[in-house]
């Protein structure tokens, strides 16, 4: 049995021609770019902000996280495994290459307490907030 990609755009085009065009376009684009933009979820609660970056297959040692003038930058690279003898790829849709995402932090972030963890393909950054101080005053009536 041969594994063949289904052409969802036009089933009338032979798979071999469609596959050839897909491969030509994909290979030329990936060779030119070799980078991707990971999806990010941003959440907030009373005590902190959190960033969740979807970066499966990246080693912890391949991340670089920097903070300069209130701008947090997360960058790194997902390296493609070396092709092994006898292995033929029939499709390659996951993202490989370098990536970089930057975020300007709100003023209430405690920058010296930012923590990062990586599990199940998600890089999680926890950005604690400063405690809000309520400005209260008692005013006497004279």
Secondary structure as a PSIPRED ss2 file (coil, helix, strand):
# PSIPRED VFORMAT (PSIPRED V4.0)

   1 X C   1.000  0.000  0.000
   2 X C   1.000  0.000  0.000
   3 X C   1.000  0.000  0.000
   4 X C   1.000  0.000  0.000
   5 X C   1.000  0.000  0.000
   6 X C   1.000  0.000  0.000
   7 X C   1.000  0.000  0.000
   8 X C   1.000  0.000  0.000
   9 X C   1.000  0.000  0.000
  10 X C   1.000  0.000  0.000
  11 X C   1.000  0.000  0.000
  12 X C   1.000  0.000  0.000
  13 X C   1.000  0.000  0.000
  14 X C   1.000  0.000  0.000
  15 X H   0.000  1.000  0.000
  16 X H   0.000  1.000  0.000
  17 X H   0.000  1.000  0.000
  18 X H   0.000  1.000  0.000
  19 X H   0.000  1.000  0.000
  20 X H   0.000  1.000  0.000
  21 X H   0.000  1.000  0.000
  22 X H   0.000  1.000  0.000
  23 X H   0.000  1.000  0.000
  24 X H   0.000  1.000  0.000
  25 X H   0.000  1.000  0.000
  26 X H   0.000  1.000  0.000
  27 X H   0.000  1.000  0.000
  28 X H   0.000  1.000  0.000
  29 X H   0.000  1.000  0.000
  30 X H   0.000  1.000  0.000
  31 X H   0.000  1.000  0.000
  32 X H   0.000  1.000  0.000
  33 X H   0.000  1.000  0.000
  34 X C   1.000  0.000  0.000
  35 X E   0.000  0.000  1.000
  36 X C   1.000  0.000  0.000
  37 X C   1.000  0.000  0.000
  38 X C   1.000  0.000  0.000
  39 X C   1.000  0.000  0.000
  40 X E   0.000  0.000  1.000
  41 X E   0.000  0.000  1.000
  42 X E   0.000  0.000  1.000
  43 X E   0.000  0.000  1.000
  44 X E   0.000  0.000  1.000
  45 X C   1.000  0.000  0.000
  46 X C   1.000  0.000  0.000
  47 X C   1.000  0.000  0.000
  48 X E   0.000  0.000  1.000
  49 X E   0.000  0.000  1.000
  50 X E   0.000  0.000  1.000
  51 X E   0.000  0.000  1.000
  52 X E   0.000  0.000  1.000
  53 X E   0.000  0.000  1.000
  54 X E   0.000  0.000  1.000
  55 X C   1.000  0.000  0.000
  56 X C   1.000  0.000  0.000
  57 X C   1.000  0.000  0.000
  58 X C   1.000  0.000  0.000
  59 X C   1.000  0.000  0.000
  60 X H   0.000  1.000  0.000
  61 X H   0.000  1.000  0.000
  62 X H   0.000  1.000  0.000
  63 X E   0.000  0.000  1.000
  64 X E   0.000  0.000  1.000
  65 X E   0.000  0.000  1.000
  66 X E   0.000  0.000  1.000
  67 X E   0.000  0.000  1.000
  68 X E   0.000  0.000  1.000
  69 X C   1.000  0.000  0.000
  70 X C   1.000  0.000  0.000
  71 X E   0.000  0.000  1.000
  72 X E   0.000  0.000  1.000
  73 X E   0.000  0.000  1.000
  74 X E   0.000  0.000  1.000
  75 X E   0.000  0.000  1.000
  76 X E   0.000  0.000  1.000
  77 X E   0.000  0.000  1.000
  78 X E   0.000  0.000  1.000
  79 X C   1.000  0.000  0.000
  80 X C   1.000  0.000  0.000
  81 X C   1.000  0.000  0.000
  82 X C   1.000  0.000  0.000
  83 X C   1.000  0.000  0.000
  84 X C   1.000  0.000  0.000
  85 X C   1.000  0.000  0.000
  86 X C   1.000  0.000  0.000
  87 X C   1.000  0.000  0.000
  88 X C   1.000  0.000  0.000
  89 X C   1.000  0.000  0.000
  90 X C   1.000  0.000  0.000
  91 X C   1.000  0.000  0.000
  92 X C   1.000  0.000  0.000
  93 X C   1.000  0.000  0.000
  94 X C   1.000  0.000  0.000
  95 X C   1.000  0.000  0.000
  96 X C   1.000  0.000  0.000
  97 X E   0.000  0.000  1.000
  98 X E   0.000  0.000  1.000
  99 X E   0.000  0.000  1.000
 100 X E   0.000  0.000  1.000
 101 X E   0.000  0.000  1.000
 102 X E   0.000  0.000  1.000
 103 X E   0.000  0.000  1.000
 104 X E   0.000  0.000  1.000
 105 X C   1.000  0.000  0.000
 106 X C   1.000  0.000  0.000
 107 X C   1.000  0.000  0.000
 108 X C   1.000  0.000  0.000
 109 X E   0.000  0.000  1.000
 110 X C   1.000  0.000  0.000
 111 X H   0.000  1.000  0.000
 112 X H   0.000  1.000  0.000
 113 X H   0.000  1.000  0.000
 114 X C   1.000  0.000  0.000
 115 X E   0.000  0.000  1.000
 116 X E   0.000  0.000  1.000
 117 X E   0.000  0.000  1.000
 118 X E   0.000  0.000  1.000
 119 X E   0.000  0.000  1.000
 120 X C   1.000  0.000  0.000
 121 X C   1.000  0.000  0.000
 122 X E   0.000  0.000  1.000
 123 X E   0.000  0.000  1.000
 124 X E   0.000  0.000  1.000
 125 X E   0.000  0.000  1.000
 126 X E   0.000  0.000  1.000
 127 X E   0.000  0.000  1.000
 128 X E   0.000  0.000  1.000
 129 X E   0.000  0.000  1.000
 130 X C   1.000  0.000  0.000
 131 X C   1.000  0.000  0.000
 132 X C   1.000  0.000  0.000
 133 X C   1.000  0.000  0.000
 134 X C   1.000  0.000  0.000
 135 X C   1.000  0.000  0.000
 136 X C   1.000  0.000  0.000
 137 X C   1.000  0.000  0.000
 138 X C   1.000  0.000  0.000
 139 X C   1.000  0.000  0.000
 140 X C   1.000  0.000  0.000
 141 X C   1.000  0.000  0.000
 142 X C   1.000  0.000  0.000
